[in-house]
Amino acid sequence: MNFRIRILPLVGICVALSGCRQVTPSQRGVKLVSVTPAGRYYALIVGINRYGQLPALETAVNDAEAVGKELHDAYGFETRPLLNADATRVNILNAVSWYRRNLRADDNLLIYYAGHGYNDKETGRAYWLPADASPDSNSNWISADDLTSDAKALPARHVLIVADSCYAGGLTRSGDIQIRPADQNAYLQKMLIGRSRNLMASGGNEPVSDAGKSGHSVFANAFLNGLDKMSDSFSAAELFDQFVLVPVAGGSAQVPQYNFLRDSGHEDGDFVFFPHGVGTAAPVAGPAPGGDPDRSRTLPPPTPARAVKVNPKDGLNYVRIPAGRFAMGCSPDDTECSGDEKPAHEVTIGKDFWLGQTPVTQAAYRQVTRKGLVKGANLPVAMVTWDESRGYCGAIGGRLPTEAEWEYAARAGSAQKRYGDIDRIAWYSSNSGGQTHGVAQKEANAWGLYDMLGNVWQWTADWYGEYQVSAKQDPSGQPPGPGITLRALRGGSWSNDPRLVRASYRLRVAPGVPNSSVGLRCVWE
């Protein structure tokens, strides 16, 4: 038998991390007859066979794909796969960040991970190793502390992490889950109501198998078998007890674990699965009670920032932005909007487009135009007029984005005034030290775009004017005419206070006036 040992040869420590402790198995009970689901069901599916600098695995991607398909087809989950090269540290954390911004209080999120892991016994810290992980540096690893913090911050009521490599050292602690057969219905109702943050892991300190039946690991095969055979609603603890614990422990050297996440905000609930046709409410149907009735249609589906290509003329990365609809203008939670940000109105972006992953850097600008003094190759170029910016974008085979394209890309599915905490995503007056900073030093948005807010303002293609709310399909701003002499800038800069560093804020500037806080970003066509 092959084993998903998940050993880093350079350090000689197995991936099955220390500290996983077994939960007392729950007993089987009578089947659910009346409990119904609340909220929507999501799954982030991560599987990595091919690593840049670590040994390859055999079955991780096959496991992840099969789990994602079963959750989608049989249980109605909206699944989001990150496989092999797409499963980088940035993409995984950006995906979790999207869920953090967009899930509702009654929603449910399952995160499935199949890949290498590592336990640093010297520091007592456990890690997942994404596709871009290096064996001699933890800069691209994902720590258990990161996962616990994110799980605690997620608004979803129920979060279940299923890890086919035990990373639970320092992350979980044991907690007995006992069910009396006669109490099954009441038990599931309680599990639905109580907030939960649980971990199901494939092993403890021992190596975990990378091969089993039907091309799956021993753990994945047992997990899939349970999902396939459970015909009525059930909790994750019941799935573990009835289909995972004994088959995995009895058929391999590993002992799987089921615990709650330590310091994650776990209360007394559990993740409850509802097969299609069970109950009276579909798990992913419509907005939650009391939610924004338009939210489900204005937010595009979560799309990982995995489609990236390099423009050979300027050497910069460009990210594919998916077509979709969004509410352009003042955000529902925003009390600082100016009159020109209103009314919020629905806009459709009719086709995918490629947008610079960062503002244009000084090195790229000099490479294309042969102009400009490079004070820092990775600093965003500034002091560029609108005409100079349009000329640069044309030279690389592109154009400036419209205001609608810019705001749609900046939001990346978020309906909030910012796509994250301002100090984590933007350089602005309170943290910039009075200067620009190298691009991509702050967190990206959910589509992998850096510095959409802060650092430098970004020119758009549009003339500035009142919103033309009747233009709902790919609007191009105010038509030129008498009195229309200013161009629209977006994003805020290093010199601005937070009021200006918002997704919907609009600045109007004469196109021929350069400024030390104004740069650009291109659409590549």
Secondary structure by P-SEA (a helix, b strand, c coil): ccccccccccccccccccccccccbbbbccccccccccbbbbbbbbbbcccccbbbbccaaaaaaaaaaaaaaccccbbbbbccccccaaaaaaaaaaaaacccccbbbbbbbbbbbbbcccccbbbbbccccccccccccccaaaaaaaaaaccccbbbbbcccccccccbbbbbbbbcccaaaaaaaaaaabbbbbbbbccccccccccccccccaaaaaaaaaaacccccccaaaaaacccaaaaaacccbbbbbbcccccccccbbbbbbcccccccccccccccccccccccccccccccccccccccccbbbbbbbbbcccccccccccccccccccbbbbbccbbbbcccccccaaaaaaacccccccccccccccccaaaaaaaaaaacbbbbcaaaaaaaaaccccccccccccccccccccccccccccccccccccccccccccbbbbccccccccccccccccccccccccccbbbbcccccccccccccccbbbbbcccccccccccccccc
